[in-house]
Amino acid sequence: MNRRVPRLFLDSLPLVRQLARQELIDRHKGSVLGTAWTIIGPLVTILVFVLVFSRIMGARLEGFGAEIEQYTYSIYLIAGILPWMVFAKSLERITNLFVSQGHLITKVRLSLKALPLSVLLAEGVTHLIGMALFAIFLLMIGYPFSLWWLGLPLVYALQSAFLYGLGLTLAILAVYLKDIREMVAVSLQLWFWVTPIVYVTDILPPWVVDWLSLNPMFHVVGAYRDLIMRQQMPALAGLGGLLLATLALVALAFWLLARTERDLRDSF
């Protein structure tokens, strides 16, 4: 049995890639611009933050260099909103994945452990495009790059692993508890505001920051900003805690799936 499960997982990967590709195609199917919207979406997000907060509102942060001072708050926002967007969109879609793909689960020999990877791949492409556009914007304003950018894939990998464990757990529960999808949608709205995306932690009392540090996305967003803006090593203690939480969630998801998979497949 232990040999069959990894084999089924590996055999499912070509289908997972096809599902991710089809998701990107179907997302804007029938529209005039088609897949160009995959680029337009992140581009509009970046332009809004740059134009509104840099040029119109004149918002800025101190201590990041006079050359790009007018853009500092926009950079701060974009460095936080890009990882949050891929997290929120992926979590909502993975939570509903088994329900929405019930017809496929019953007809195709497919590893349920591998299925969430299709969402991570599709959303990862959009995230990569957003980060590339962000990098182009930084080049245009003369922002100094450093080797710390090489740490971003590692942070994203950890973020994706956490998302996989949490999403798979919720996807299993959503088959039996119909309120899970609505609960996730509401929770993400609250989660956004307890993550320092639009505000800086310097304005908060230390005890509030201590509570916010229990939020996994607090450390993900902070790591992005450390690598991009501050050009320094992220806080390893926070990322280490996130790694432990990720391992616990993945273990919980696999345990739940082992207990419920037969019944889950029969429920569709």
N, C-alpha and C positions, 0 to 999 in steps of 0.2 A: 504493500500500500504506500509506503514512504517513497518508493521509487516511482510509482505511478504519478503521484501528485506533482513533483518537479517536472516530470516528462510532459504532463498535460499543460503545465504552466508554460514551458518552452514552446510546445506545439501551438499554443494560443497566441504567441507573440505576432506572427504574420497577420492574423485576423485583427489583433489589437491595433497594429499599424494601419491597416486598411480602414478600421473604424475611425481612427483619428483623422486620417486623410479625408474620409467621407464627411466627417463632421465639419471640417474646414470648408469643404465644397458646398455642403448643404446649408451652412450658416447663412450664406447670402445668395442662395440659389434663386434665380428668377429676377434678381436686381440688375440694373443697368450696368453698374460698375463691377459686379461680381466679387471676386476675391480681393479686389483692390480695397474693399472696405476693411480688410484685415490690417492694412497699413493706415488707412484714413482714421480709423478709431483711435489708436494710440497717438497719431500725429495731432489730431484735434485736442486730445487731452493735454498734451504737452504745450501746444500753442495757447490754449486757454489759460493755463497756469502762468506761462511766460508773459502774455499780453496783459492779463488782468492784474496779477500781483506784482509784476515788475514795472510795467509801464503805467497802468492806470492807478493802482493803489499805492505804488511806490514802496511796497513792503520789502524789508531787507533784514538780514541778520548781521551782527557784528563779528569781526574776527576771522573772516574768510578771504581777506585780500581786497584792496581797493579796486583792482582792475575789474572784478566781476561783482562788485558790491551790490549793484542794482538788481542782480539776478539771484542773490543768495537765497532769498525766501522761496522763490520759484524752484530752485534746485532742491532745496530742502523738501518741498512738497512733492515734487516729482519722484525723488529718491524714496519717498515713503509710499506714495500712491501706487506706483508700479508693482511692487511686491504685494501690496494689499489687494489690488484688483485681481491678480492671478489667483491669489488665495481665495478670495470671496467667490469668484465665478466658478472656480474648480470645486469648491466645497459644496456649493448649491447643486451643481450638476452631478457630482459623484453621489451625493445623498439620494438623489432620485434615479440613479443609474439602473439599479436592478429592477425597479418598477417600470421605467421607460423601456428597458431592453428585455422585458419578460418574454416577448415572443421569440427573441434570439436565444435566450437561455434555455428554453424548452426544445429548440430545434437543432441547436449546434452544440457539439461537444466542446465546451469552452471552460477554461479555468476562471472561476469567479474571482480569484485572487488577481488575475491578470487584467480583468475588465476595466478597473479604474485607471489603469495606465493609459487607456485610450483618451481619457479626459485630460490627464496630465500632459500627454504629448501634444494634443490639440491646443490647449491653453498655453503650453510652454512655447509653442511657435509664436503665438501672439505676444507673449511676454518678451521673447527674444527680439521681435520686431520693435517693440516699445523701447527696450533697452538700447537697441541700435540707433533709433531715432534720437533718444536722449543723448547718446554719445556724440552724435553728429551735431546736435545743438551745442553741447559743451565745447566741441572743437571750434564751432563758429564764433563763440564768444571768447575764445582763447583760454578756456579753463585748463589748468594744469592736470595732466593725467599722471598716474604713477603705477608701479607694479602691484599696488594693493588691489587694483581692479581684478587681478587674477584670482583673488579670493572670492569673487562674486559667484562663480559656478558652485563652489563648495557650500556657500550659504544657501544658494537656491536648491541644491541637492538635499540639504537638511530640511529646508522648508517643505520641499516636495514629499520627503519621507514622512514628515509629521502630518502633512495633508493627506497622504495615502492612508496612514493608520486611522486618523480621525474620520476621513470620508468613508472608508470601508466599514468601520464600526457603525456609522450612521446609516449607511446604505442597507445594512442587514436589518437594523432596527426599523427602518422606514417601510420594509415589507410588511411588518406586523403592526406597527403603530403609525397610523395615517397622519398624525399631527406632527411627525418629525420634520417634514419638509417645511411647514409653516413655522415651526419652532426655530429651525435653522435660519430662515429668512429674517425673523425678528431678532434673533441672537446676533446675526452679523451686523445689523444696524447698531446695536449696543456695543458690539465688539469694536466697531470702527472708532467709536468715541473714547474707548478706554485704551486705544492704541495711539501713541503720539504721532499722528500724521499731520494734522493741521495746526498743532500747537507744539511749543517747545517745553520740555520738562523743567527748564530753569524757572518757569513761572509758578511751579507747583511746590507745596510744602514737601519736605523730605518723606514724611510718612505716607503721603499720597503716592509718591514715586515708588516707595517700597511695595505698596499694594499693586500698582500697575506692573511692577516687574514680575508678578506672578502670571502675567499674560504672555503666552509664547510669542505672539506677534510683536510684542514690545522689543524682544531681543532680535527678531528677524529684521524689523525696520531699523533698529539701532545699528545692526551690523552693516546693512546697506549704506547707511549714512557715514559710519566710521570709515568704510573702505572708499567711498566715493568723495565725500566732502572733507572729512578730517584726515584721510589718508593715513590711517593707523590700524593696528590690530583691534578687531572687535573684542568686547568683553567675553573672554572664554568661559567664565563661570556661568553666564547666562546661556550661552550656546551649549555648554555641557549639560545644563539642566534641561534644555530643549531636547537634546539627544536622548537623555534618560526617559523623558516623557514620550518621545517618539517610539522608543523600543517598547515601552509599556503599552502604548496604544496599538502598535502592530501585533504584539502578543495577544492583546485582548481581542482584536479583530479576527485573528486566525483561530483563536479558541471559540469565539462565537460562530464563526463560519463552520468549523468542524462539528459543532453541536447542532447546527440548524440547516446545513447545506441540503440534505436530502429533502427535508420538509420545504425549504425555500424553493427548490426547483419544482416541486410538485404543486406549489401554491399558485403558479401562473397558468 
